[in-house]
Amino acid sequence: MAKNLQQLRNIGIIAHIDAGKTTVSERILYFAGRTHKIGEVHDGTAVMDYLEEEQQRGITITSAATTLLWGDCQVNLIDTPGHVDFTIEVERSLRVLDGAVVVFDSVSGVEAQTETVWRQADRYHVPRLCFINKLDRIGADFAGSVASIQQRLHARPVLLQIPMGESETFAGQIDLITRRAFFYEHADVGTTMREEAIPAEYADAAEIARHDLLDAVAEFDDAMMEKYLADQHEAITADDIRRAVRNGTCTNAIQPVLCGSALKSMGIPKLLDAVVAYLPSPLEIPPVTGHESLRGTKELTRRPDASEPFAALVFKILSDQHGDLHFIRIYSGTLSSGARVLNSTQDKKENIARVWRMHAKTREKIDEAVAGEIVAVVGAKDSITGDTLCDTKHPIVLERLEFVEPVIAMSIEPRTNADKNALMHALETLRREDPSFRFRFDGETGQTVISGMGELHLEIIKNKLVRDMHLDVRVGKPKVSYKETVLGQARVEHEFIRQLGGRGQFAVVTLNVEAHTPQEGADAAETIVFRNELKSGVLSREYIAAVEQGVRDAATSGPLAGYPMLNVKVTLVDARSHPADSTDLAFQQAAALAFNEAVQKANPVFLEPIMRLTVTTPDPYLGSVTGDLNARRAEITEMETRGEIRVLHAHAPLAEMFGYSTQLRSISAGRAQYTMEPHSYAPAPQSVTDSILKYV
């Protein structure tokens, strides 16, 4: 454990799929002495990709945590997936991290999923370093990659290194702070680093880049700014620059850029130096905030101090034969084995039997963990992802994680009736592990329907059931998860009055239902927006809450085909109650009935999920690719040229994208690639509406 919090770094490795995240992580483990043999993704021997599915496919599916030492610092490292189907793993990791290394493929620069993880890091205000990887590949373009960071991510990249050569001539990096060059012995797979003076052919480029560095970071340190303004550039020391870079990075004002080739182990030690030098410790992160209860309004803070009351967030759960492993980030206080804590989100007490420090799939038992650490615990029975664990005498509820809605579904059923209960138990286990996975029982068809973020996501779920949980199941074809909304507006008054002897039921509500367009910010995640416009005193707070609950319950099943409703604004404009007969239940019922009637009158329509699509294709196949996209109702929004490669950005309906991988390989002789992620929902055309209603 770190001697103090100043010597602790909680970081994640994030990037687009195949940018080299896990390869970077494996080299970090090797150079830090955490492993004694370099694991390779392509050989299925990567330590951080420990699941059988990950080793077979050569991709990261679940985030893996480990702890290592570099110098006098302890680094808690999380390697995250790059495939969009598993973006929830990135989301919940960034929620608890203090810093991140974003890896870029130097040939491709910023790619589709890079933009997604960058936005996620922005959402949680996570400081970042940029590592331009694969500079030894044919087509490597360091300057182009940096430019794409600036243009596509609207970031402020600041070069700390420049490469010596690119592609087959890549020999190492020049450190602009120390004005030294670093070369690598390829016979030792890059494990031997040689420091020399900057070669003459790179001297001018290094001085220009160093001047740009000083110009970019001087504003973040007063002492350096004085020397810079006085034109005393030679008096600016390496420590002055490092201090300014650290200040700018920790405040998210700049993103330092380093470079190398992880596969050849070039640049990894310097990257680790940068993690320690420039990314913040828990002490440099603002105190975490929360409330005294789930519905409380009083704001509380917890500082990263072992003497503060204990507070932690559950951000990941792994099922284990000896009990679920709950991964937690401790924000304040101390947690010991055998402690009794409060799950303030659910108002339940939990017993923590063991505390573990994780190294991918292996674990090390520890007696206690303190503020700032990321550990796994065993013993919690009721806690789920996003719950807060805290001191029983000092409750606090931290901000919960938000999870995106699944966009694809398919039916699943056991081959024998004897496996029905086992299937339900297995699905519940997977649901605890993965909040982006959902399942429900369809009473009309008698089938169980599972939902996820994409075809690969559901395929992985099925493989886990069959291979890991030994269940023999049949699955249907993947189907789109549609939503319903309204395009118009309607106002309805509804009475719910019942008299069945004794106390009756009385509630009258008037609701206005209309289309709603979410705005960036507070209501962006709200699918149903509820507003109360009653004058003070017309209805009690409890009855208003009951009206809202009735509306939200009714909105889970739309009028057209029972799909959940989206982007609807509901306003409570009038209500009447009875001093003796009104109840919460009466107002819930009245609100649900009023909502359903109003929706029917407000022009209900289906919404189909629209995907953000990026296709990379050699120029000769451009016509075939664009023609196929047009046939799939895709709208091409942008086209880039990168040498002989064309990059198409498009929006396409998910319903038209099934089987696209096979078709794209066919029309491009296997040379084109694509990535796809959820973008938005849009009204479905009449042909789609007719096809859905045909089966209702």
Secondary structure, DSSP 8 states (H G I E B T S, - for coil): --SSGGGEEEEEEEESTTSSHHHHHHHHHHHTTS-SS---TTTT--SS--SHHHHHHTS--S-EEEEEEETTEEEEEEE---SGGGHHHHHHHHHH-SEEEEEEETTTBS-HHHHHHHHHHHHTT--EEEEEE-TTSTT--HHHHHHHHHHHS---EEESEEEES-GGG--EEEETTTTEEEEE-GGGTT--EEEE---HHHHHHHHHHHHHHHHHHGGG-HHHHHHHHTT-GGG--HHHHHHHHHHHHHTTS-EEEEE-BTTTTBSHHHHHHHHHHHS--GGGS--EEEESSTT---EEEE-S-TTS--EEEEEEEE--TTS-EEEEEEEESEEETT-EEEETTTTEEEE--EEEEEETTEEEEESEEETT-EEEEE--SS--TT-EEE-TTS--EE---------EEEEEEESSGGGHHHHHHHHHHHHHH-TT-EEEEETTTTEEEEEESSHHHHHHHHHIIIIIS---EEE---EE--EEEESSEEEEEEEEEE-SSSS-EEEEEEEEEEE----SSTTTT-SEEEEE---TTSS-HHHHHHHHHHHHHHTTS-TTTS--B-SEEEEEEEEE--TTT--HHHHHHHHHHHHHHHHHHS-EEEEEEEEEEEEEEEGGGHHHHHHHHHHTT-EEEEEEEETTEEEEEEEEEGGG-TTHHHHHHHHTTT--EEEEEEEEEEE--HHHHHHHHTT-
